[in-house]
Amino acid sequence: MNVKSRRRFSPEFKAQALELVALGKPVDVVARELEVGPDLIYSWRRKAEKQTQLVCGVEGAVGDRSAADELRLLRRQVANLQIENDILKKAAIILGTSNPPKKGGS
């Protein structure tokens, strides 16, 4: 009996895959490169969009949220932005769009 164990992917791996798709690479190509199914990438994208909608969703009247809740939300957003920034830096290096070295002069 040949039993396959279920692979688990880190949030960073998922974010990197979604970032490659966001940069314009087709989902099928990204899926093949990362050796995952395209349906899995679409699923990750739906979950990420749903999470973004929850974070950026319309809130009630001003003052409904406590200061602690507001601080937690802002910290979560900062963490997400830092992860996205790191992914963009890595993608720039991978795609060769980093700043070219300066030409010699004196």
ChimeraX attribute file (.defattr): number of C-alpha atoms within 10 A of each C-alpha:
attribute: neighborCount
match mode: 1-to-1
recipient: residues
	/A:1	3
	/A:2	4
	/A:3	5
	/A:4	6
	/A:5	6
	/A:6	6
	/A:7	6
	/A:8	7
	/A:9	8
	/A:10	8
	/A:11	11
	/A:12	13
	/A:13	13
	/A:14	15
	/A:15	19
	/A:16	19
	/A:17	22
	/A:18	20
	/A:19	17
	/A:20	17
	/A:21	19
	/A:22	12
	/A:23	10
	/A:24	8
	/A:25	13
	/A:26	12
	/A:27	20
	/A:28	15
	/A:29	13
	/A:30	18
	/A:31	18
	/A:32	11
	/A:33	10
	/A:34	12
	/A:35	9
	/A:36	14
	/A:37	13
	/A:38	17
	/A:39	12
	/A:40	13
	/A:41	20
	/A:42	15
	/A:43	11
	/A:44	17
	/A:45	19
	/A:46	12
	/A:47	12
	/A:48	15
	/A:49	12
	/A:50	13
	/A:51	12
	/A:52	12
	/A:53	11
	/A:54	11
	/A:55	14
	/A:56	11
	/A:57	10
	/A:58	8
	/A:59	11
	/A:60	8
	/A:61	7
	/A:62	6
	/A:63	8
	/A:64	8
	/A:65	11
	/A:66	8
	/A:67	10
	/A:68	9
	/A:69	10
	/A:70	11
	/A:71	11
	/A:72	11
	/A:73	14
	/A:74	13
	/A:75	12
	/A:76	13
	/A:77	15
	/A:78	12
	/A:79	12
	/A:80	13
	/A:81	12
	/A:82	12
	/A:83	16
	/A:84	16
	/A:85	12
	/A:86	14
	/A:87	20
	/A:88	16
	/A:89	14
	/A:90	14
	/A:91	17
	/A:92	13
	/A:93	12
	/A:94	10
	/A:95	9
	/A:96	10
	/A:97	10
	/A:98	12
	/A:99	8
	/A:100	7
	/A:101	6
	/A:102	6
	/A:103	6
	/A:104	5
	/A:105	4
	/A:106	3
